[in-house]
Amino acid sequence: MSEVRVIRKYANRRLYDATASRHVTLEDIRGLIAGGEIVQVVDDRSGVDLTRCVLLQIISECEQLGAPVLSMALLEGIIRSYGHPAQEALARHMEQGLSKALPRQQT
């Protein structure tokens, strides 16, 4: 298992990859993840984990370009699931589906 690559987010909104000693963009982080890296984004001052927020930003940007992966019906279904008893089951189902489908797609 590879080591977690820590990206620091500064107050000026810039992202810094300490491993590569350089500033990075959301597209750079997307490339790292697509290449199999495990990334964690943390606020430089507070140390708060911002990974989920940054991953959602990357997904949002990707969805606006080209052919989206997430249909309107799927997005509406996800929104409706929040606060519903089936929310956890939906999340588990989606995660299992992706973990089974993606390795086959990448070979």
C-alpha positions as CSV (number, residue, x, y, z in Angstrom):
1,M,0.0,0.0,0.0
2,S,1.4,3.4,-0.9
3,E,2.0,6.2,1.5
4,V,-0.5,9.0,1.9
5,R,0.6,12.1,-0.1
6,V,-0.2,15.2,2.0
7,I,-1.3,18.3,0.3
8,R,-1.4,21.5,2.3
9,K,-4.0,24.2,1.6
10,Y,-3.0,27.6,2.6
11,A,-5.2,30.6,3.5
12,N,-4.7,32.1,0.1
13,R,-6.3,28.9,-1.3
14,R,-3.1,27.6,-2.9
15,L,-2.3,23.9,-2.6
16,Y,1.2,22.7,-1.9
17,D,2.5,19.2,-2.4
18,A,5.3,18.8,0.2
19,T,6.5,15.5,-1.4
20,A,7.1,17.2,-4.8
21,S,8.0,20.6,-3.1
22,R,5.7,22.5,-5.5
23,H,2.3,24.2,-5.7
24,V,-0.4,22.1,-7.4
25,T,-3.8,22.6,-8.9
26,L,-6.9,20.6,-8.6
27,E,-6.1,19.1,-12.0
28,D,-2.7,18.0,-10.6
29,I,-4.4,16.3,-7.6
30,R,-6.9,14.6,-10.0
31,G,-3.9,13.2,-11.9
32,L,-2.3,11.9,-8.8
33,I,-5.4,10.1,-7.7
34,A,-6.0,8.8,-11.3
35,G,-2.4,7.5,-11.1
36,G,-3.2,5.5,-7.9
37,E,-1.9,7.9,-5.3
38,I,-3.6,8.3,-2.0
39,V,-4.0,12.0,-1.3
40,Q,-5.0,13.8,1.9
41,V,-5.6,17.6,1.8
42,V,-5.1,19.4,5.1
43,D,-5.6,23.1,6.1
44,D,-2.1,24.4,6.8
45,R,-3.1,26.5,9.9
46,S,-5.6,24.3,11.6
47,G,-4.7,20.8,10.4
48,V,-8.4,20.1,9.5
49,D,-8.8,17.4,6.9
50,L,-10.2,19.0,3.7
51,T,-9.9,16.0,1.5
52,R,-13.6,15.3,1.0
53,C,-14.3,19.0,0.1
54,V,-11.4,19.0,-2.4
55,L,-12.5,15.7,-4.0
56,L,-16.0,17.1,-4.4
57,Q,-14.5,20.1,-6.1
58,I,-12.6,17.9,-8.5
59,I,-15.7,15.8,-9.3
60,S,-17.7,19.0,-9.9
61,E,-15.1,20.4,-12.3
62,C,-14.9,17.1,-14.2
63,E,-18.7,16.8,-14.4
64,Q,-18.8,20.2,-16.1
65,L,-16.5,19.1,-18.9
66,G,-17.3,16.6,-21.6
67,A,-19.6,13.7,-20.9
68,P,-20.6,13.6,-17.2
69,V,-20.5,10.4,-15.3
70,L,-23.2,11.3,-12.9
71,S,-26.7,11.7,-14.5
72,M,-29.2,14.2,-13.3
73,A,-31.4,11.3,-12.0
74,L,-28.4,9.8,-10.1
75,L,-27.5,13.2,-8.6
76,E,-31.2,13.8,-7.6
77,G,-31.3,10.3,-6.0
78,I,-28.2,11.0,-4.0
79,I,-29.6,14.3,-2.7
80,R,-32.9,12.6,-1.8
81,S,-31.0,9.9,0.1
82,Y,-29.4,12.4,2.6
83,G,-31.1,12.0,5.9
84,H,-33.1,8.9,4.7
85,P,-32.6,5.6,6.5
86,A,-31.3,4.1,3.2
87,Q,-28.4,6.7,3.0
88,E,-25.8,4.3,4.4
89,A,-27.0,1.4,2.3
90,L,-26.8,3.6,-0.9
91,A,-23.3,4.8,0.0
92,R,-22.1,1.2,0.6
93,H,-23.7,0.0,-2.6
94,M,-22.1,2.7,-4.7
95,E,-18.7,2.1,-3.2
96,Q,-18.9,-1.7,-3.7
97,G,-20.0,-1.2,-7.3
98,L,-17.1,1.1,-8.1
99,S,-14.5,-1.1,-6.4
100,K,-15.7,-4.0,-8.5
101,A,-16.0,-2.1,-11.8
102,L,-13.0,0.1,-11.9
103,P,-10.2,-2.5,-11.6
104,R,-11.7,-4.3,-14.6
105,Q,-11.8,-1.0,-16.6
106,Q,-8.2,-0.1,-15.9
107,T,-6.7,-3.3,-17.2
